[in-house]
Amino acid sequence: MEQEQVQIHTEFIKLQDLLKFAGAVETGGDAKQIIQEGRVQVNGELCTMRGKKMRPGDVAVIDQELELTVQ
């Protein structure tokens, strides 16, 4: 599994924005689609909320292939 650290300078970042910022998807529409299809886990649990607030220490995993850790 590929792992990536994503540095943010705010209190939180929305899940869909995290996926775009990290380059995991090209558009917000792509982020919406994979989140709604149930292909994203946050901190080990399935997440279908595009606006989920991701804070430092949170981990998003896409298709069990890419792990994004917020710092």
CHARMM internal coordinates of N, CA and C (Angstrom, degrees):
IC EDIT
DIST 1 N 1 CA 1.4516
DIST 1 CA 1 C 1.5257
ANGL 1 N 1 CA 1 C 108.87
DIST 1 C 2 N 1.3108
ANGL 1 CA 1 C 2 N 114.76
DIHE 1 N 1 CA 1 C 2 N 133.09
DIST 2 N 2 CA 1.4673
ANGL 1 C 2 N 2 CA 120.56
DIHE 1 CA 1 C 2 N 2 CA 177.69
DIST 2 CA 2 C 1.5269
ANGL 2 N 2 CA 2 C 108.57
DIHE 1 C 2 N 2 CA 2 C -78.12
DIST 2 C 3 N 1.3280
ANGL 2 CA 2 C 3 N 116.77
DIHE 2 N 2 CA 2 C 3 N 136.54
DIST 3 N 3 CA 1.4564
ANGL 2 C 3 N 3 CA 121.49
DIHE 2 CA 2 C 3 N 3 CA 179.98
DIST 3 CA 3 C 1.5200
ANGL 3 N 3 CA 3 C 109.85
DIHE 2 C 3 N 3 CA 3 C -121.29
DIST 3 C 4 N 1.3348
ANGL 3 CA 3 C 4 N 114.57
DIHE 3 N 3 CA 3 C 4 N 141.55
DIST 4 N 4 CA 1.4581
ANGL 3 C 4 N 4 CA 119.68
DIHE 3 CA 3 C 4 N 4 CA -178.14
DIST 4 CA 4 C 1.5254
ANGL 4 N 4 CA 4 C 108.94
DIHE 3 C 4 N 4 CA 4 C -140.54
DIST 4 C 5 N 1.3208
ANGL 4 CA 4 C 5 N 116.43
DIHE 4 N 4 CA 4 C 5 N 138.83
DIST 5 N 5 CA 1.4626
ANGL 4 C 5 N 5 CA 122.77
DIHE 4 CA 4 C 5 N 5 CA 175.17
DIST 5 CA 5 C 1.5267
ANGL 5 N 5 CA 5 C 107.57
DIHE 4 C 5 N 5 CA 5 C -97.39
DIST 5 C 6 N 1.3265
ANGL 5 CA 5 C 6 N 117.29
DIHE 5 N 5 CA 5 C 6 N 132.47
DIST 6 N 6 CA 1.4613
ANGL 5 C 6 N 6 CA 121.36
DIHE 5 CA 5 C 6 N 6 CA 179.92
DIST 6 CA 6 C 1.5212
ANGL 6 N 6 CA 6 C 108.18
DIHE 5 C 6 N 6 CA 6 C -119.04
DIST 6 C 7 N 1.3179
ANGL 6 CA 6 C 7 N 116.34
DIHE 6 N 6 CA 6 C 7 N 113.82
DIST 7 N 7 CA 1.4634
ANGL 6 C 7 N 7 CA 122.67
DIHE 6 CA 6 C 7 N 7 CA -178.46
DIST 7 CA 7 C 1.5242
ANGL 7 N 7 CA 7 C 109.11
DIHE 6 C 7 N 7 CA 7 C -86.67
DIST 7 C 8 N 1.3411
ANGL 7 CA 7 C 8 N 116.48
DIHE 7 N 7 CA 7 C 8 N 125.83
DIST 8 N 8 CA 1.4675
ANGL 7 C 8 N 8 CA 119.87
DIHE 7 CA 7 C 8 N 8 CA 174.36
DIST 8 CA 8 C 1.5251
ANGL 8 N 8 CA 8 C 108.46
DIHE 7 C 8 N 8 CA 8 C -118.16
DIST 8 C 9 N 1.3256
ANGL 8 CA 8 C 9 N 115.42
DIHE 8 N 8 CA 8 C 9 N 156.89
DIST 9 N 9 CA 1.4662
ANGL 8 C 9 N 9 CA 120.89
DIHE 8 CA 8 C 9 N 9 CA -178.27
DIST 9 CA 9 C 1.5240
ANGL 9 N 9 CA 9 C 111.02
DIHE 8 C 9 N 9 CA 9 C -120.06
DIST 9 C 10 N 1.3253
ANGL 9 CA 9 C 10 N 115.12
DIHE 9 N 9 CA 9 C 10 N 21.28
DIST 10 N 10 CA 1.4565
ANGL 9 C 10 N 10 CA 121.36
DIHE 9 CA 9 C 10 N 10 CA 177.88
DIST 10 CA 10 C 1.5250
ANGL 10 N 10 CA 10 C 107.58
DIHE 9 C 10 N 10 CA 10 C -126.35
DIST 10 C 11 N 1.3371
ANGL 10 CA 10 C 11 N 116.30
DIHE 10 N 10 CA 10 C 11 N 175.32
DIST 11 N 11 CA 1.4642
ANGL 10 C 11 N 11 CA 120.40
DIHE 10 CA 10 C 11 N 11 CA -179.12
DIST 11 CA 11 C 1.5259
ANGL 11 N 11 CA 11 C 111.36
DIHE 10 C 11 N 11 CA 11 C -64.38
DIST 11 C 12 N 1.3490
ANGL 11 CA 11 C 12 N 117.06
DIHE 11 N 11 CA 11 C 12 N -37.71
DIST 12 N 12 CA 1.4538
ANGL 11 C 12 N 12 CA 121.08
DIHE 11 CA 11 C 12 N 12 CA -179.00
DIST 12 CA 12 C 1.5280
ANGL 12 N 12 CA 12 C 109.49
DIHE 11 C 12 N 12 CA 12 C -154.60
DIST 12 C 13 N 1.3362
ANGL 12 CA 12 C 13 N 115.21
DIHE 12 N 12 CA 12 C 13 N 169.70
DIST 13 N 13 CA 1.4585
ANGL 12 C 13 N 13 CA 122.27
DIHE 12 CA 12 C 13 N 13 CA 172.83
DIST 13 CA 13 C 1.5245
ANGL 13 N 13 CA 13 C 106.21
DIHE 12 C 13 N 13 CA 13 C -138.34
DIST 13 C 14 N 1.3207
ANGL 13 CA 13 C 14 N 117.01
DIHE 13 N 13 CA 13 C 14 N 139.64
DIST 14 N 14 CA 1.4643
ANGL 13 C 14 N 14 CA 120.05
DIHE 13 CA 13 C 14 N 14 CA 178.99
DIST 14 CA 14 C 1.5305
ANGL 14 N 14 CA 14 C 108.97
DIHE 13 C 14 N 14 CA 14 C -70.29
DIST 14 C 15 N 1.3251
ANGL 14 CA 14 C 15 N 115.09
DIHE 14 N 14 CA 14 C 15 N 147.87
DIST 15 N 15 CA 1.4594
ANGL 14 C 15 N 15 CA 120.75
DIHE 14 CA 14 C 15 N 15 CA -176.66
DIST 15 CA 15 C 1.5206
ANGL 15 N 15 CA 15 C 111.97
DIHE 14 C 15 N 15 CA 15 C -54.16
DIST 15 C 16 N 1.3274
ANGL 15 CA 15 C 16 N 118.16
DIHE 15 N 15 CA 15 C 16 N -47.08
DIST 16 N 16 CA 1.4665
ANGL 15 C 16 N 16 CA 119.78
DIHE 15 CA 15 C 16 N 16 CA -178.26
DIST 16 CA 16 C 1.5330
ANGL 16 N 16 CA 16 C 110.86
DIHE 15 C 16 N 16 CA 16 C -62.91
DIST 16 C 17 N 1.3245
ANGL 16 CA 16 C 17 N 116.68
DIHE 16 N 16 CA 16 C 17 N -35.94
DIST 17 N 17 CA 1.4644
ANGL 16 C 17 N 17 CA 120.25
DIHE 16 CA 16 C 17 N 17 CA 178.93
DIST 17 CA 17 C 1.5238
ANGL 17 N 17 CA 17 C 111.27
DIHE 16 C 17 N 17 CA 17 C -71.78
DIST 17 C 18 N 1.3299
ANGL 17 CA 17 C 18 N 116.49
DIHE 17 N 17 CA 17 C 18 N -34.33
DIST 18 N 18 CA 1.4609
ANGL 17 C 18 N 18 CA 120.72
DIHE 17 CA 17 C 18 N 18 CA 176.09
DIST 18 CA 18 C 1.5240
ANGL 18 N 18 CA 18 C 110.63
DIHE 17 C 18 N 18 CA 18 C -61.26
DIST 18 C 19 N 1.3215
ANGL 18 CA 18 C 19 N 116.59
DIHE 18 N 18 CA 18 C 19 N -44.10
DIST 19 N 19 CA 1.4683
ANGL 18 C 19 N 19 CA 120.15
DIHE 18 CA 18 C 19 N 19 CA -179.21
DIST 19 CA 19 C 1.5282
ANGL 19 N 19 CA 19 C 111.01
DIHE 18 C 19 N 19 CA 19 C -63.09
DIST 19 C 20 N 1.3356
ANGL 19 CA 19 C 20 N 116.42
DIHE 19 N 19 CA 19 C 20 N -40.00
DIST 20 N 20 CA 1.4687
ANGL 19 C 20 N 20 CA 120.17
DIHE 19 CA 19 C 20 N 20 CA 177.66
DIST 20 CA 20 C 1.5213
ANGL 20 N 20 CA 20 C 111.03
DIHE 19 C 20 N 20 CA 20 C -69.74
DIST 20 C 21 N 1.3267
ANGL 20 CA 20 C 21 N 117.53
DIHE 20 N 20 CA 20 C 21 N -46.30
DIST 21 N 21 CA 1.4651
ANGL 20 C 21 N 21 CA 122.90
DIHE 20 CA 20 C 21 N 21 CA -178.03
DIST 21 CA 21 C 1.5298
ANGL 21 N 21 CA 21 C 111.32
DIHE 20 C 21 N 21 CA 21 C -60.12
DIST 21 C 22 N 1.3182
ANGL 21 CA 21 C 22 N 116.59
DIHE 21 N 21 CA 21 C 22 N -37.60
DIST 22 N 22 CA 1.4668
ANGL 21 C 22 N 22 CA 121.40
DIHE 21 CA 21 C 22 N 22 CA -178.79
DIST 22 CA 22 C 1.5247
ANGL 22 N 22 CA 22 C 112.32
DIHE 21 C 22 N 22 CA 22 C -80.47
DIST 22 C 23 N 1.3350
ANGL 22 CA 22 C 23 N 117.19
DIHE 22 N 22 CA 22 C 23 N -9.49
DIST 23 N 23 CA 1.4593
ANGL 22 C 23 N 23 CA 120.39
DIHE 22 CA 22 C 23 N 23 CA 179.90
DIST 23 CA 23 C 1.5179
ANGL 23 N 23 CA 23 C 113.54
DIHE 22 C 23 N 23 CA 23 C 81.93
DIST 23 C 24 N 1.3406
ANGL 23 CA 23 C 24 N 117.14
DIHE 23 N 23 CA 23 C 24 N 14.60
DIST 24 N 24 CA 1.4626
ANGL 23 C 24 N 24 CA 120.99
DIHE 23 CA 23 C 24 N 24 CA 179.74
DIST 24 CA 24 C 1.5312
ANGL 24 N 24 CA 24 C 110.96
DIHE 23 C 24 N 24 CA 24 C -73.36
DIST 24 C 25 N 1.3373
ANGL 24 CA 24 C 25 N 116.40
DIHE 24 N 24 CA 24 C 25 N -27.62
DIST 25 N 25 CA 1.4640
ANGL 24 C 25 N 25 CA 123.07
DIHE 24 CA 24 C 25 N 25 CA 175.97
DIST 25 CA 25 C 1.5219
ANGL 25 N 25 CA 25 C 107.84
DIHE 24 C 25 N 25 CA 25 C -135.47
DIST 25 C 26 N 1.3208
ANGL 25 CA 25 C 26 N 115.47
DIHE 25 N 25 CA 25 C 26 N 160.88
DIST 26 N 26 CA 1.4714
ANGL 25 C 26 N 26 CA 119.35
DIHE 25 CA 25 C 26 N 26 CA -178.67
DIST 26 CA 26 C 1.5244
ANGL 26 N 26 CA 26 C 112.85
DIHE 25 C 26 N 26 CA 26 C -89.93
DIST 26 C 27 N 1.3400
ANGL 26 CA 26 C 27 N 116.30
DIHE 26 N 26 CA 26 C 27 N -35.33
DIST 27 N 27 CA 1.4617
ANGL 26 C 27 N 27 CA 119.17
DIHE 26 CA 26 C 27 N 27 CA -175.14
DIST 27 CA 27 C 1.5252
ANGL 27 N 27 CA 27 C 110.98
DIHE 26 C 27 N 27 CA 27 C -131.90
DIST 27 C 28 N 1.3230
ANGL 27 CA 27 C 28 N 114.90
DIHE 27 N 27 CA 27 C 28 N 165.53
DIST 28 N 28 CA 1.4518
ANGL 27 C 28 N 28 CA 120.09
DIHE 27 CA 27 C 28 N 28 CA 175.03
DIST 28 CA 28 C 1.5162
ANGL 28 N 28 CA 28 C 111.84
DIHE 27 C 28 N 28 CA 28 C -63.60
DIST 28 C 29 N 1.3287
ANGL 28 CA 28 C 29 N 115.82
DIHE 28 N 28 CA 28 C 29 N -32.45
DIST 29 N 29 CA 1.4687
ANGL 28 C 29 N 29 CA 120.17
DIHE 28 CA 28 C 29 N 29 CA 177.13
DIST 29 CA 29 C 1.5181
ANGL 29 N 29 CA 29 C 111.73
DIHE 28 C 29 N 29 CA 29 C -63.89
DIST 29 C 30 N 1.3313
ANGL 29 CA 29 C 30 N 116.16
DIHE 29 N 29 CA 29 C 30 N -39.56
DIST 30 N 30 CA 1.4684
ANGL 29 C 30 N 30 CA 120.34
DIHE 29 CA 29 C 30 N 30 CA 177.10
DIST 30 CA 30 C 1.5244
ANGL 30 N 30 CA 30 C 110.06
DIHE 29 C 30 N 30 CA 30 C -64.70
DIST 30 C 31 N 1.3307
ANGL 30 CA 30 C 31 N 116.65
DIHE 30 N 30 CA 30 C 31 N -41.81
DIST 31 N 31 CA 1.4646
ANGL 30 C 31 N 31 CA 121.16
DIHE 30 CA 30 C 31 N 31 CA 179.37
DIST 31 CA 31 C 1.5243
ANGL 31 N 31 CA 31 C 109.70
DIHE 30 C 31 N 31 CA 31 C -62.32
DIST 31 C 32 N 1.3300
ANGL 31 CA 31 C 32 N 116.48
DIHE 31 N 31 CA 31 C 32 N -46.32
DIST 32 N 32 CA 1.4595
ANGL 31 C 32 N 32 CA 121.35
DIHE 31 CA 31 C 32 N 32 CA 179.66
DIST 32 CA 32 C 1.5297
ANGL 32 N 32 CA 32 C 110.48
DIHE 31 C 32 N 32 CA 32 C -57.45
DIST 32 C 33 N 1.3114
ANGL 32 CA 32 C 33 N 116.02
DIHE 32 N 32 CA 32 C 33 N -44.41
DIST 33 N 33 CA 1.4576
ANGL 32 C 33 N 33 CA 120.20
DIHE 32 CA 32 C 33 N 33 CA -176.75
DIST 33 CA 33 C 1.5323
ANGL 33 N 33 CA 33 C 112.24
DIHE 32 C 33 N 33 CA 33 C -63.89
DIST 33 C 34 N 1.3320
ANGL 33 CA 33 C 34 N 117.44
DIHE 33 N 33 CA 33 C 34 N -50.10
DIST 34 N 34 CA 1.4687
ANGL 33 C 34 N 34 CA 117.64
DIHE 33 CA 33 C 34 N 34 CA -176.43
DIST 34 CA 34 C 1.5311
ANGL 34 N 34 CA 34 C 111.56
DIHE 33 C 34 N 34 CA 34 C -69.57
DIST 34 C 35 N 1.3322
ANGL 34 CA 34 C 35 N 117.20
DIHE 34 N 34 CA 34 C 35 N -30.56
DIST 35 N 35 CA 1.4675
ANGL 34 C 35 N 35 CA 119.80
DIHE 34 CA 34 C 35 N 35 CA 177.24
DIST 35 CA 35 C 1.5262
ANGL 35 N 35 CA 35 C 109.71
DIHE 34 C 35 N 35 CA 35 C -68.01
DIST 35 C 36 N 1.3360
ANGL 35 CA 35 C 36 N 117.05
DIHE 35 N 35 CA 35 C 36 N -46.46
DIST 36 N 36 CA 1.4610
ANGL 35 C 36 N 36 CA 120.54
DIHE 35 CA 35 C 36 N 36 CA -178.61
DIST 36 CA 36 C 1.5300
ANGL 36 N 36 CA 36 C 112.47
DIHE 35 C 36 N 36 CA 36 C -69.07
DIST 36 C 37 N 1.3223
ANGL 36 CA 36 C 37 N 117.31
DIHE 36 N 36 CA 36 C 37 N -25.14
DIST 37 N 37 CA 1.4643
ANGL 36 C 37 N 37 CA 120.83
DIHE 36 CA 36 C 37 N 37 CA 177.32
DIST 37 CA 37 C 1.5329
ANGL 37 N 37 CA 37 C 112.07
DIHE 36 C 37 N 37 CA 37 C -77.52
DIST 37 C 38 N 1.3244
ANGL 37 CA 37 C 38 N 116.96
DIHE 37 N 37 CA 37 C 38 N -3.71
DIST 38 N 38 CA 1.4536
ANGL 37 C 38 N 38 CA 120.59
DIHE 37 CA 37 C 38 N 38 CA 178.31
DIST 38 CA 38 C 1.5183
ANGL 38 N 38 CA 38 C 113.53
DIHE 37 C 38 N 38 CA 38 C 77.83
DIST 38 C 39 N 1.3180
ANGL 38 CA 38 C 39 N 117.05
DIHE 38 N 38 CA 38 C 39 N 29.09
DIST 39 N 39 CA 1.4680
ANGL 38 C 39 N 39 CA 121.57
DIHE 38 CA 38 C 39 N 39 CA -177.76
DIST 39 CA 39 C 1.5210
ANGL 39 N 39 CA 39 C 112.74
DIHE 38 C 39 N 39 CA 39 C -95.97
DIST 39 C 40 N 1.3521
ANGL 39 CA 39 C 40 N 117.29
DIHE 39 N 39 CA 39 C 40 N 2.94
DIST 40 N 40 CA 1.4613
ANGL 39 C 40 N 40 CA 120.70
DIHE 39 CA 39 C 40 N 40 CA -177.03
DIST 40 CA 40 C 1.5323
ANGL 40 N 40 CA 40 C 110.13
DIHE 39 C 40 N 40 CA 40 C -121.66
DIST 40 C 41 N 1.3255
ANGL 40 CA 40 C 41 N 115.01
DIHE 40 N 40 CA 40 C 41 N 132.82
DIST 41 N 41 CA 1.4564
ANGL 40 C 41 N 41 CA 121.34
DIHE 40 CA 40 C 41 N 41 CA 173.77
DIST 41 CA 41 C 1.5251
ANGL 41 N 41 CA 41 C 108.15
DIHE 40 C 41 N 41 CA 41 C -113.27
DIST 41 C 42 N 1.3287
ANGL 41 CA 41 C 42 N 115.69
DIHE 41 N 41 CA 41 C 42 N 141.61
DIST 42 N 42 CA 1.4630
ANGL 41 C 42 N 42 CA 121.20
DIHE 41 CA 41 C 42 N 42 CA 176.13
DIST 42 CA 42 C 1.5242
ANGL 42 N 42 CA 42 C 107.14
DIHE 41 C 42 N 42 CA 42 C -120.53
DIST 42 C 43 N 1.3130
ANGL 42 CA 42 C 43 N 114.95
DIHE 42 N 42 CA 42 C 43 N 121.69
DIST 43 N 43 CA 1.4690
ANGL 42 C 43 N 43 CA 121.07
DIHE 42 CA 42 C 43 N 43 CA -179.37
DIST 43 CA 43 C 1.5305
ANGL 43 N 43 CA 43 C 111.54
DIHE 42 C 43 N 43 CA 43 C 52.10
DIST 43 C 44 N 1.3335
ANGL 43 CA 43 C 44 N 115.70
DIHE 43 N 43 CA 43 C 44 N 39.90
DIST 44 N 44 CA 1.4610
ANGL 43 C 44 N 44 CA 121.37
DIHE 43 CA 43 C 44 N 44 CA 175.04
DIST 44 CA 44 C 1.5138
ANGL 44 N 44 CA 44 C 116.04
DIHE 43 C 44 N 44 CA 44 C 85.91
DIST 44 C 45 N 1.3238
ANGL 44 CA 44 C 45 N 118.36
DIHE 44 N 44 CA 44 C 45 N -0.03
DIST 45 N 45 CA 1.4586
ANGL 44 C 45 N 45 CA 121.63
DIHE 44 CA 44 C 45 N 45 CA -179.29
DIST 45 CA 45 C 1.5257
ANGL 45 N 45 CA 45 C 110.64
DIHE 44 C 45 N 45 CA 45 C -122.57
DIST 45 C 46 N 1.3272
ANGL 45 CA 45 C 46 N 116.17
DIHE 45 N 45 CA 45 C 46 N 142.86
DIST 46 N 46 CA 1.4584
ANGL 45 C 46 N 46 CA 122.06
DIHE 45 CA 45 C 46 N 46 CA 177.25
DIST 46 CA 46 C 1.5223
ANGL 46 N 46 CA 46 C 109.40
DIHE 45 C 46 N 46 CA 46 C -57.18
DIST 46 C 47 N 1.3253
ANGL 46 CA 46 C 47 N 116.40
DIHE 46 N 46 CA 46 C 47 N 134.25
DIST 47 N 47 CA 1.4650
ANGL 46 C 47 N 47 CA 120.93
DIHE 46 CA 46 C 47 N 47 CA -179.84
DIST 47 CA 47 C 1.5253
ANGL 47 N 47 CA 47 C 109.41
DIHE 46 C 47 N 47 CA 47 C -131.27
DIST 47 C 48 N 1.3354
ANGL 47 CA 47 C 48 N 116.49
DIHE 47 N 47 CA 47 C 48 N 125.58
DIST 48 N 48 CA 1.4568
ANGL 47 C 48 N 48 CA 120.92
DIHE 47 CA 47 C 48 N 48 CA 178.12
DIST 48 CA 48 C 1.5295
ANGL 48 N 48 CA 48 C 111.27
DIHE 47 C 48 N 48 CA 48 C -116.09
DIST 48 C 49 N 1.3288
ANGL 48 CA 48 C 49 N 116.62
DIHE 48 N 48 CA 48 C 49 N 16.32
DIST 49 N 49 CA 1.4738
ANGL 48 C 49 N 49 CA 120.93
DIHE 48 CA 48 C 49 N 49 CA 179.95
DIST 49 CA 49 C 1.5368
ANGL 49 N 49 CA 49 C 109.56
DIHE 48 C 49 N 49 CA 49 C -99.86
DIST 49 C 50 N 1.3272
ANGL 49 CA 49 C 50 N 116.31
DIHE 49 N 49 CA 49 C 50 N 112.44
DIST 50 N 50 CA 1.4673
ANGL 49 C 50 N 50 CA 120.67
DIHE 49 CA 49 C 50 N 50 CA 179.43
DIST 50 CA 50 C 1.5190
ANGL 50 N 50 CA 50 C 112.02
DIHE 49 C 50 N 50 CA 50 C -61.60
DIST 50 C 51 N 1.3355
ANGL 50 CA 50 C 51 N 116.05
DIHE 50 N 50 CA 50 C 51 N -34.51
DIST 51 N 51 CA 1.4549
ANGL 50 C 51 N 51 CA 121.09
DIHE 50 CA 50 C 51 N 51 CA -175.16
DIST 51 CA 51 C 1.5215
ANGL 51 N 51 CA 51 C 113.70
DIHE 50 C 51 N 51 CA 51 C -90.42
DIST 51 C 52 N 1.3181
ANGL 51 CA 51 C 52 N 117.78
DIHE 51 N 51 CA 51 C 52 N 11.44
DIST 52 N 52 CA 1.4724
ANGL 51 C 52 N 52 CA 121.27
DIHE 51 CA 51 C 52 N 52 CA 179.63
DIST 52 CA 52 C 1.5184
ANGL 52 N 52 CA 52 C 108.94
DIHE 51 C 52 N 52 CA 52 C -53.26
DIST 52 C 53 N 1.3349
ANGL 52 CA 52 C 53 N 116.23
DIHE 52 N 52 CA 52 C 53 N 128.13
DIST 53 N 53 CA 1.4629
ANGL 52 C 53 N 53 CA 120.53
DIHE 52 CA 52 C 53 N 53 CA -178.92
DIST 53 CA 53 C 1.5238
ANGL 53 N 53 CA 53 C 109.33
DIHE 52 C 53 N 53 CA 53 C -80.09
DIST 53 C 54 N 1.3131
ANGL 53 CA 53 C 54 N 115.58
DIHE 53 N 53 CA 53 C 54 N 118.54
DIST 54 N 54 CA 1.4596
ANGL 53 C 54 N 54 CA 122.30
DIHE 53 CA 53 C 54 N 54 CA 179.43
DIST 54 CA 54 C 1.5231
ANGL 54 N 54 CA 54 C 107.63
DIHE 53 C 54 N 54 CA 54 C -100.42
DIST 54 C 55 N 1.3195
ANGL 54 CA 54 C 55 N 115.58
DIHE 54 N 54 CA 54 C 55 N 123.18
DIST 55 N 55 CA 1.4564
ANGL 54 C 55 N 55 CA 121.56
DIHE 54 CA 54 C 55 N 55 CA -178.74
DIST 55 CA 55 C 1.5310
ANGL 55 N 55 CA 55 C 109.47
DIHE 54 C 55 N 55 CA 55 C -112.87
DIST 55 C 56 N 1.3247
ANGL 55 CA 55 C 56 N 117.86
DIHE 55 N 55 CA 55 C 56 N 163.44
DIST 56 N 56 CA 1.4716
ANGL 55 C 56 N 56 CA 119.31
DIHE 55 CA 55 C 56 N 56 CA 177.77
DIST 56 CA 56 C 1.5348
ANGL 56 N 56 CA 56 C 111.24
DIHE 55 C 56 N 56 CA 56 C -51.73
DIST 56 C 57 N 1.3217
ANGL 56 CA 56 C 57 N 115.50
DIHE 56 N 56 CA 56 C 57 N 132.73
DIST 57 N 57 CA 1.4569
ANGL 56 C 57 N 57 CA 122.16
DIHE 56 CA 56 C 57 N 57 CA -177.62
DIST 57 CA 57 C 1.5189
ANGL 57 N 57 CA 57 C 112.83
DIHE 56 C 57 N 57 CA 57 C 101.40
DIST 57 C 58 N 1.3464
ANGL 57 CA 57 C 58 N 117.29
DIHE 57 N 57 CA 57 C 58 N -19.47
DIST 58 N 58 CA 1.4617
ANGL 57 C 58 N 58 CA 120.54
DIHE 57 CA 57 C 58 N 58 CA 178.66
DIST 58 CA 58 C 1.5254
ANGL 58 N 58 CA 58 C 110.11
DIHE 57 C 58 N 58 CA 58 C -74.74
DIST 58 C 59 N 1.3393
ANGL 58 CA 58 C 59 N 115.09
DIHE 58 N 58 CA 58 C 59 N 150.62
DIST 59 N 59 CA 1.4659
ANGL 58 C 59 N 59 CA 121.41
DIHE 58 CA 58 C 59 N 59 CA -178.37
DIST 59 CA 59 C 1.5234
ANGL 59 N 59 CA 59 C 108.78
DIHE 58 C 59 N 59 CA 59 C -128.51
DIST 59 C 60 N 1.3272
ANGL 59 CA 59 C 60 N 116.39
DIHE 59 N 59 CA 59 C 60 N 129.35
DIST 60 N 60 CA 1.4638
ANGL 59 C 60 N 60 CA 122.26
DIHE 59 CA 59 C 60 N 60 CA 174.38
DIST 60 CA 60 C 1.5307
ANGL 60 N 60 CA 60 C 107.85
DIHE 59 C 60 N 60 CA 60 C -112.53
DIST 60 C 61 N 1.3253
ANGL 60 CA 60 C 61 N 116.28
DIHE 60 N 60 CA 60 C 61 N 134.95
DIST 61 N 61 CA 1.4614
ANGL 60 C 61 N 61 CA 121.26
DIHE 60 CA 60 C 61 N 61 CA 178.53
DIST 61 CA 61 C 1.5229
ANGL 61 N 61 CA 61 C 107.70
DIHE 60 C 61 N 61 CA 61 C -121.79
DIST 61 C 62 N 1.3378
ANGL 61 CA 61 C 62 N 115.73
DIHE 61 N 61 CA 61 C 62 N 128.40
DIST 62 N 62 CA 1.4554
ANGL 61 C 62 N 62 CA 121.65
DIHE 61 CA 61 C 62 N 62 CA -178.90
DIST 62 CA 62 C 1.5224
ANGL 62 N 62 CA 62 C 108.83
DIHE 61 C 62 N 62 CA 62 C -109.44
DIST 62 C 63 N 1.3361
ANGL 62 CA 62 C 63 N 116.39
DIHE 62 N 62 CA 62 C 63 N 121.71
DIST 63 N 63 CA 1.4658
ANGL 62 C 63 N 63 CA 123.54
DIHE 62 CA 62 C 63 N 63 CA 176.81
DIST 63 CA 63 C 1.5323
ANGL 63 N 63 CA 63 C 113.22
DIHE 62 C 63 N 63 CA 63 C 51.25
DIST 63 C 64 N 1.3104
ANGL 63 CA 63 C 64 N 117.85
DIHE 63 N 63 CA 63 C 64 N 29.34
DIST 64 N 64 CA 1.4681
ANGL 63 C 64 N 64 CA 122.37
DIHE 63 CA 63 C 64 N 64 CA -178.77
DIST 64 CA 64 C 1.5310
ANGL 64 N 64 CA 64 C 112.41
DIHE 63 C 64 N 64 CA 64 C 56.62
DIST 64 C 65 N 1.3556
ANGL 64 CA 64 C 65 N 117.21
DIHE 64 N 64 CA 64 C 65 N 19.91
DIST 65 N 65 CA 1.4597
ANGL 64 C 65 N 65 CA 121.82
DIHE 64 CA 64 C 65 N 65 CA -176.80
DIST 65 CA 65 C 1.5244
ANGL 65 N 65 CA 65 C 113.08
DIHE 64 C 65 N 65 CA 65 C -116.51
DIST 65 C 66 N 1.3318
ANGL 65 CA 65 C 66 N 116.60
DIHE 65 N 65 CA 65 C 66 N -34.61
DIST 66 N 66 CA 1.4568
ANGL 65 C 66 N 66 CA 120.55
DIHE 65 CA 65 C 66 N 66 CA -176.16
DIST 66 CA 66 C 1.5209
ANGL 66 N 66 CA 66 C 109.71
DIHE 65 C 66 N 66 CA 66 C -127.14
DIST 66 C 67 N 1.3215
ANGL 66 CA 66 C 67 N 115.83
DIHE 66 N 66 CA 66 C 67 N 125.98
DIST 67 N 67 CA 1.4623
ANGL 66 C 67 N 67 CA 121.47
DIHE 66 CA 66 C 67 N 67 CA 179.11
DIST 67 CA 67 C 1.5221
ANGL 67 N 67 CA 67 C 108.77
DIHE 66 C 67 N 67 CA 67 C -111.96
DIST 67 C 68 N 1.3328
ANGL 67 CA 67 C 68 N 115.86
DIHE 67 N 67 CA 67 C 68 N 123.07
DIST 68 N 68 CA 1.4561
ANGL 67 C 68 N 68 CA 122.45
DIHE 67 CA 67 C 68 N 68 CA 179.67
DIST 68 CA 68 C 1.5227
ANGL 68 N 68 CA 68 C 108.80
DIHE 67 C 68 N 68 CA 68 C -111.82
DIST 68 C 69 N 1.3211
ANGL 68 CA 68 C 69 N 116.52
DIHE 68 N 68 CA 68 C 69 N 119.47
DIST 69 N 69 CA 1.4616
ANGL 68 C 69 N 69 CA 121.42
DIHE 68 CA 68 C 69 N 69 CA 179.12
DIST 69 CA 69 C 1.5259
ANGL 69 N 69 CA 69 C 108.50
DIHE 68 C 69 N 69 CA 69 C -107.98
DIST 69 C 70 N 1.3290
ANGL 69 CA 69 C 70 N 115.79
DIHE 69 N 69 CA 69 C 70 N 125.15
DIST 70 N 70 CA 1.4655
ANGL 69 C 70 N 70 CA 121.40
DIHE 69 CA 69 C 70 N 70 CA -179.74
DIST 70 CA 70 C 1.5202
ANGL 70 N 70 CA 70 C 108.49
DIHE 69 C 70 N 70 CA 70 C -83.14
DIST 70 C 71 N 1.3339
ANGL 70 CA 70 C 71 N 115.21
DIHE 70 N 70 CA 70 C 71 N 132.73
DIST 71 N 71 CA 1.4691
ANGL 70 C 71 N 71 CA 121.07
DIHE 70 CA 70 C 71 N 71 CA 177.28
DIST 71 CA 71 C 1.4996
ANGL 71 N 71 CA 71 C 110.20
DIHE 70 C 71 N 71 CA 71 C -127.00
END
COOR INIT
IC SEED 1 N 1 CA 1 C
IC BUILD
